[in-house]
């Protein structure tokens, strides 16, 4: 079991540049979550998908953020244009939803983003 | 909105001590509660998942309990070891909102 796989692990970019973070969920899981973690705000849910469909994107900070899940094994989180306040660790997590309820949540190792 | 609180924010204990980490939540209509461990620079590792119908779960030296009526969960770590040093987070899934609410974590340091 490879677990949730995220790339890149580290990204340093300059303000205004586009950033794309990638995630491969655990095979067989049908729900995928994007979180952001900072010292100030802790873990924040940005968006989650169920069966590749975005269910709740109320945590997406603003229009500069977008997420897609074109198939069950791949998702992207894009920031365009990036700003220094976007610097954080971005986590992807997946789970199996049964009967409409989320089961055990499994996290990737995270993508540490630094925007200069 | 569900509020999840973990107190204390940090804890330092000598090796071998038994310890309890606390997690409090305001809405008792939870579906499940999950405890995680996070090492510096790493992702969150699932430790234990307790369903709402359960009172406790055990894995090795870890035991998690759930009391919905009082809005509390505890994570008991027996015979602590320096390798247990990490941040421990709890997360609550509500019946009405199918997403997890996380506490801010307790940073544990076990001194050799």
Contacts between the chains, C-beta under 8 A, distances in Angstrom:
chain1	res1	chain2	res2	distance
A	4	B	43	7.7
A	33	B	99	7.7
A	33	B	100	7.9
A	42	B	102	6.5
A	42	B	104	4.8
A	42	B	105	7.4
A	43	B	89	7.4
A	43	B	102	4.5
A	45	B	99	5.7
A	45	B	100	7.3
A	48	B	99	6.3
A	55	B	98	7.6
A	56	B	99	6.4
A	91	B	43	6.1
A	91	B	44	7.2
A	93	B	44	7.7
A	97	B	98	7.7
A	100	B	98	6.8
A	101	B	31	5.5
A	101	B	32	7.9
A	101	B	93	7.4
A	101	B	98	6.6
A	102	B	31	7.8
A	102	B	93	5.7
A	102	B	98	5.7
A	102	B	99	7.4
A	102	B	100	7.2
A	103	B	32	7.9
A	103	B	49	7.7
A	104	B	34	6.6
A	104	B	46	5.8
A	104	B	49	4.7
A	105	B	34	6.1
A	105	B	46	6.7
A	105	B	91	7.0
A	105	B	100	6.2
A	106	B	46	6.1
A	107	B	36	7.6
A	107	B	43	4.2
A	107	B	44	4.2
A	107	B	45	7.4
A	107	B	46	7.8
A	108	B	43	5.5
A	109	B	42	6.2
A	109	B	43	4.5
A	110	B	42	7.5
A	110	B	43	5.1
A	112	B	41	7.8
